[in-house]
Amino acid sequence: MQLHDVWFVLIAVLWVGYFFLEGFDFGIGVLTKLLARDRREKRVLINTIGPVWDGNEVWLLSAGGATFAAFPEWYATLFSGFYLPLLLILVCLIVRGVAFEYRAKRNEERWQRNWETAIFWTSLLPAVLWGVAFGNIVRGVKIDAHKEYVGGVLDLLNPYAVLGGLVTLTLFTFHGAVFASLKTLGDIRERARRTATVLGLITAVLALGFLGWTQADKGDGSSLIAMIVAVVALLAALVANQLGREGWAFAFSGITVAASVAMLFLTLFPNVMPSSLNESWNLTVTNASSSPYTLKIMTWCAGIATPIVLLYQGWTYWVFRKRIGTQHIADAH
């Protein structure tokens, strides 16, 4: 395996980590409208991710930085062709971070309600748009002989990509509901479990259609295995949730996210962005990569920094591992 192949795998791992962690993060944001009955319960949900949401976004920064350094042609074509949806995701992430920090700065009802609305929409929109973006990457977009995207924004809103956006939205919200049941106490915990059951069934239908479509169009033996793992893990998460085994339910929902993302990358390789105009114009791990020397330096840096980041983030989750409930929310909020 050459270094450009290694870095394709590493970037896939970074996206798996990002969607695993930011997935339940987005899900909690959506559930502030769907699950919480009052402002105190919204605060409980927000507090479940309060210490970790910004650390989860580090995986996105790492994935973007690694793509820029390891595959500059992929980065340039992706960010120029998908400029508007990626800009919208960026704006959502900025507003979302501000909303988390500013919501409790004042006690006025209108102030807090507006920031809570911002948290909901800036969680929902990226959850959809990431699915649309990756659906288009796997399906193929209009790339010409100069490695430039020549399509328009409306070309990105095709049925396959839109279905991908619905899958990521429901899957992330299901993942968030399972996380909420794992991290909360009392009535909200029970309602989170019931909500997870409904969301899981909806996700199962949509995901089976999307993954089956992907497998039929682009798949091979390895992607079929990943698809089977994703489907079995989702069913196991539903069973564990019904039995009240919340830790296992969260583990299996996370495996569902990881296996689904892995399947997309398996169907993509050795391409990084296929061209729908001409297969010879595909961006691949070979023609889109940096020089071997650059990849070698990056490998050494990643080998040193990655374990440190993983240890620190793991420590953060361990410190804030306890459940919270409405009884832990001060009256001022």
C-alpha positions as CSV (number, residue, x, y, z in Angstrom):
1,M,0.0,0.0,0.0
2,Q,1.4,3.4,-1.0
3,L,1.3,6.5,1.1
4,H,-1.6,8.1,-1.0
5,D,-3.6,5.0,-0.3
6,V,-2.8,5.2,3.4
7,W,-3.9,8.8,3.5
8,F,-7.1,8.0,1.8
9,V,-7.8,5.5,4.6
10,L,-6.8,8.0,7.3
11,I,-9.1,10.7,5.9
12,A,-11.9,8.1,5.8
13,V,-11.2,7.4,9.5
14,L,-11.3,11.1,10.3
15,W,-14.7,11.4,8.7
16,V,-15.9,8.3,10.5
17,G,-14.8,9.9,13.8
18,Y,-16.4,13.2,12.9
19,F,-19.8,11.7,12.0
20,F,-19.7,9.3,15.0
21,L,-19.1,12.2,17.4
22,E,-20.7,15.2,15.7
23,G,-23.6,12.9,14.7
24,F,-25.1,12.6,18.2
25,D,-24.1,16.2,18.7
26,F,-26.3,17.3,15.8
27,G,-28.9,14.9,16.9
28,I,-29.1,16.5,20.4
29,G,-29.5,19.9,18.7
30,V,-32.5,18.7,16.7
31,L,-34.0,17.0,19.7
32,T,-34.1,20.3,21.6
33,K,-37.3,20.9,19.6
34,L,-38.5,17.4,19.2
35,L,-37.9,15.9,22.7
36,A,-37.6,18.7,25.3
37,R,-40.9,19.9,26.7
38,D,-39.7,23.1,28.4
39,R,-36.7,25.3,28.7
40,R,-35.3,23.3,31.6
41,E,-35.3,20.1,29.6
42,K,-33.7,21.9,26.7
43,R,-30.9,23.0,29.0
44,V,-30.5,19.3,30.1
45,L,-30.0,18.2,26.5
46,I,-27.6,21.1,25.7
47,N,-25.6,20.2,28.9
48,T,-25.1,16.6,27.7
49,I,-22.9,17.9,24.9
50,G,-21.8,21.2,26.4
51,P,-18.3,20.0,27.5
52,V,-17.6,18.1,24.2
53,W,-19.3,19.7,21.2
54,D,-16.3,21.9,20.3
55,G,-13.9,19.0,20.7
56,N,-16.0,16.9,18.3
57,E,-15.5,19.6,15.6
58,V,-11.8,19.1,15.7
59,W,-12.3,15.9,13.6
60,L,-13.8,18.1,10.9
61,L,-10.9,20.5,10.9
62,S,-8.5,17.5,10.8
63,A,-10.3,15.9,7.9
64,G,-10.3,19.2,6.0
65,G,-6.7,19.9,6.7
66,A,-5.6,16.4,5.8
67,T,-7.5,16.6,2.5
68,F,-5.9,19.9,1.7
69,A,-2.4,18.6,2.4
70,A,-2.6,15.1,1.1
71,F,-5.0,15.6,-1.9
72,P,-4.9,19.3,-3.0
73,E,-6.6,18.6,-6.3
74,W,-9.5,16.9,-4.4
75,Y,-9.7,19.8,-1.9
76,A,-9.7,22.4,-4.7
77,T,-12.4,20.7,-6.8
78,L,-14.5,19.8,-3.8
79,F,-14.5,23.3,-2.2
80,S,-15.0,25.2,-5.4
81,G,-17.7,22.9,-6.8
82,F,-19.6,22.6,-3.4
83,Y,-18.9,26.2,-2.4
84,L,-22.4,27.2,-1.4
85,P,-23.5,24.1,0.6
86,L,-20.1,24.0,2.4
87,L,-20.3,27.7,3.1
88,L,-23.8,27.2,4.5
89,I,-22.4,24.4,6.7
90,L,-19.6,26.6,7.9
91,V,-22.0,29.5,8.8
92,C,-24.2,27.0,10.7
93,L,-21.3,25.7,12.7
94,I,-20.2,29.3,13.6
95,V,-23.7,30.3,14.6
96,R,-24.2,27.1,16.5
97,G,-21.1,27.6,18.5
98,V,-22.1,31.2,19.4
99,A,-25.6,29.9,20.3
100,F,-24.2,27.4,22.8
101,E,-22.0,30.1,24.4
102,Y,-24.4,33.0,24.4
103,R,-27.7,31.3,25.2
104,A,-27.3,31.5,29.0
105,K,-25.7,34.9,29.1
106,R,-29.0,36.6,29.7
107,N,-32.2,35.4,31.4
108,E,-34.7,37.0,29.1
109,E,-37.1,34.5,27.6
110,R,-36.9,35.9,24.1
111,W,-33.1,35.9,24.1
112,Q,-32.9,32.3,25.1
113,R,-35.7,31.2,22.8
114,N,-34.0,32.8,19.8
115,W,-30.7,31.0,20.5
116,E,-32.4,27.7,21.1
117,T,-34.1,28.1,17.7
118,A,-30.6,28.8,16.2
119,I,-29.3,25.6,17.8
120,F,-32.1,23.6,16.3
121,W,-31.7,24.9,12.7
122,T,-27.9,25.0,12.8
123,S,-27.9,21.3,13.8
124,L,-30.6,20.2,11.4
125,L,-29.1,21.9,8.2
126,P,-25.6,20.5,8.5
127,A,-27.0,17.0,9.3
128,V,-28.9,17.1,5.9
129,L,-26.2,18.9,3.9
130,W,-23.4,16.5,4.8
131,G,-25.5,13.6,3.5
132,V,-26.2,15.5,0.3
133,A,-22.5,16.4,-0.2
134,F,-21.3,12.8,0.3
135,G,-24.1,11.4,-1.8
136,N,-22.8,13.6,-4.7
137,I,-19.2,12.7,-4.1
138,V,-20.0,9.0,-4.3
139,R,-22.4,9.3,-7.2
140,G,-20.1,11.5,-9.3
141,V,-20.3,15.1,-10.3
142,K,-19.6,17.2,-13.5
143,I,-15.8,17.4,-13.5
144,D,-14.1,18.3,-16.8
145,A,-10.6,17.4,-18.2
146,H,-9.0,20.2,-16.2
147,K,-10.2,18.7,-12.9
148,E,-12.7,21.5,-12.4
149,Y,-16.4,21.2,-11.4
150,V,-18.6,22.6,-14.2
151,G,-22.0,21.9,-12.8
152,G,-24.4,24.1,-10.8
153,V,-25.9,24.0,-7.4
154,L,-29.1,22.4,-8.6
155,D,-27.1,19.5,-10.0
156,L,-26.3,18.6,-6.4
157,L,-30.0,18.2,-5.6
158,N,-30.5,14.9,-7.3
159,P,-32.7,12.1,-5.8
160,Y,-29.8,10.0,-4.6
161,A,-28.1,12.8,-2.8
162,V,-31.3,14.1,-1.3
163,L,-32.0,10.6,0.0
164,G,-28.5,10.6,1.5
165,G,-29.3,13.9,3.3
166,L,-32.5,12.4,4.8
167,V,-30.5,9.3,5.9
168,T,-27.9,11.4,7.7
169,L,-30.6,13.6,9.3
170,T,-32.6,10.6,10.7
171,L,-29.5,8.6,11.6
172,F,-27.8,11.4,13.5
173,T,-31.1,12.3,15.3
174,F,-31.5,8.6,16.3
175,H,-27.9,8.5,17.4
176,G,-28.6,11.7,19.5
177,A,-31.7,10.2,21.0
178,V,-29.8,7.1,22.1
179,F,-27.0,9.4,23.5
180,A,-29.7,11.4,25.4
181,S,-31.1,8.3,27.0
182,L,-27.6,7.3,28.0
183,K,-26.8,10.7,29.6
184,T,-30.0,11.9,31.2
185,L,-32.2,11.0,34.2
186,G,-35.9,10.8,34.9
187,D,-38.8,11.3,32.5
188,I,-36.7,12.8,29.7
189,R,-34.6,9.6,29.7
190,E,-37.6,7.5,29.1
191,R,-39.0,9.7,26.4
192,A,-35.6,9.7,24.7
193,R,-35.7,5.9,24.5
194,R,-39.2,6.0,23.0
195,T,-38.2,8.7,20.5
196,A,-35.1,6.6,19.6
197,T,-37.3,3.7,18.8
198,V,-39.4,5.7,16.3
199,L,-36.4,7.4,14.8
200,G,-34.6,4.1,14.5
201,L,-37.4,2.5,12.5
202,I,-37.6,5.5,10.1
203,T,-33.8,5.4,9.8
204,A,-33.8,1.7,9.0
205,V,-36.2,2.2,6.1
206,L,-34.3,5.2,4.6
207,A,-30.9,3.7,5.2
208,L,-31.7,0.4,3.7
209,G,-32.9,2.2,0.5
210,F,-29.9,4.5,0.3
211,L,-27.2,1.8,1.1
212,G,-28.9,-0.7,-1.2
213,W,-28.9,1.9,-4.0
214,T,-25.2,2.6,-3.4
215,Q,-24.3,-1.1,-3.3
216,A,-26.3,-1.8,-6.5
217,D,-24.7,1.1,-8.4
218,K,-21.1,1.3,-7.1
219,G,-20.6,-1.6,-4.6
220,D,-18.4,-4.6,-4.4
221,G,-17.7,-7.4,-1.9
222,S,-16.1,-5.2,0.7
223,S,-18.8,-2.5,0.6
224,L,-21.4,-5.2,0.9
225,I,-19.8,-6.4,4.1
226,A,-19.9,-2.8,5.5
227,M,-23.5,-2.5,4.5
228,I,-24.4,-5.7,6.3
229,V,-22.6,-4.5,9.4
230,A,-24.4,-1.2,9.3
231,V,-27.9,-2.8,9.0
232,V,-27.2,-5.4,11.7
233,A,-25.8,-2.8,14.0
234,L,-28.8,-0.6,13.5
235,L,-31.2,-3.5,14.3
236,A,-29.1,-4.4,17.4
237,A,-29.2,-0.7,18.5
238,L,-33.0,-0.9,18.3
239,V,-33.2,-4.1,20.3
240,A,-30.8,-2.8,23.0
241,N,-32.7,0.4,23.2
242,Q,-36.0,-1.5,23.8
243,L,-34.3,-3.6,26.5
244,G,-33.0,-0.4,28.3
245,R,-29.4,-1.3,27.6
246,E,-28.4,2.2,26.7
247,G,-24.7,1.8,26.6
248,W,-25.0,-1.1,24.1
249,A,-27.6,0.9,22.1
250,F,-25.2,3.8,21.8
251,A,-22.3,1.5,20.8
252,F,-24.4,-0.1,18.1
253,S,-25.7,3.2,16.8
254,G,-22.2,4.4,16.6
255,I,-21.2,1.3,14.7
256,T,-24.0,2.0,12.3
257,V,-22.7,5.5,11.6
258,A,-19.1,4.2,11.2
259,A,-20.0,1.3,8.9
260,S,-22.2,3.5,6.7
261,V,-19.5,6.1,6.2
262,A,-16.9,3.3,5.6
263,M,-19.2,1.8,3.0
264,L,-19.3,5.2,1.1
265,F,-15.5,5.4,1.1
266,L,-15.1,1.7,0.0
267,T,-17.4,2.4,-3.0
268,L,-15.4,5.5,-3.8
269,F,-11.8,4.0,-3.8
270,P,-9.6,4.4,-5.7
271,N,-11.4,7.6,-6.8
272,V,-11.8,10.6,-4.6
273,M,-14.3,12.4,-6.8
274,P,-15.6,10.6,-9.8
275,S,-16.6,12.5,-12.9
276,S,-20.1,12.0,-14.3
277,L,-18.9,13.3,-17.7
278,N,-16.0,11.0,-18.4
279,E,-14.4,8.3,-16.3
280,S,-11.0,9.2,-17.5
281,W,-11.5,12.6,-15.8
282,N,-12.0,11.1,-12.4
283,L,-10.0,12.4,-9.5
284,T,-8.2,9.5,-8.0
285,V,-5.8,8.9,-5.1
286,T,-3.0,8.9,-7.6
287,N,-3.7,12.0,-9.8
288,A,-5.0,14.2,-6.9
289,S,-2.4,13.5,-4.3
290,S,0.6,15.5,-3.0
291,S,4.2,14.4,-3.5
292,P,5.5,11.3,-1.7
293,Y,7.8,13.5,0.4
294,T,4.8,15.7,1.6
295,L,2.9,12.5,2.5
296,K,5.9,11.1,4.3
297,I,6.2,14.3,6.5
298,M,2.5,14.3,7.1
299,T,2.6,10.6,8.2
300,W,5.3,11.4,10.9
301,C,3.3,14.4,12.2
302,A,0.1,12.4,12.3
303,G,1.8,9.5,14.1
304,I,3.0,11.9,16.9
305,A,-0.1,14.2,17.3
306,T,-3.0,11.8,16.9
307,P,-2.5,9.7,20.0
308,I,-2.2,12.9,22.1
309,V,-5.5,14.2,20.7
310,L,-7.2,10.9,21.2
311,L,-6.1,10.6,24.8
312,Y,-7.1,14.2,25.6
313,Q,-10.6,13.8,24.1
314,G,-11.1,10.4,25.7
315,W,-10.2,12.0,29.1
316,T,-12.8,14.7,28.5
317,Y,-15.5,12.2,27.9
318,W,-14.5,10.3,31.0
319,V,-14.6,13.4,33.2
320,F,-18.1,14.3,32.0
321,R,-19.4,10.8,32.0
322,K,-22.2,11.2,34.6
323,R,-25.9,11.5,33.8
324,I,-27.8,14.8,34.4
325,G,-31.4,15.7,34.9
326,T,-33.7,18.6,35.4
327,Q,-32.8,18.6,39.1
328,H,-29.3,19.7,38.2
329,I,-30.5,22.8,36.4
330,A,-30.4,26.0,38.5
331,D,-33.7,27.9,38.8
332,A,-32.1,31.0,37.1
333,H,-32.1,29.1,33.8
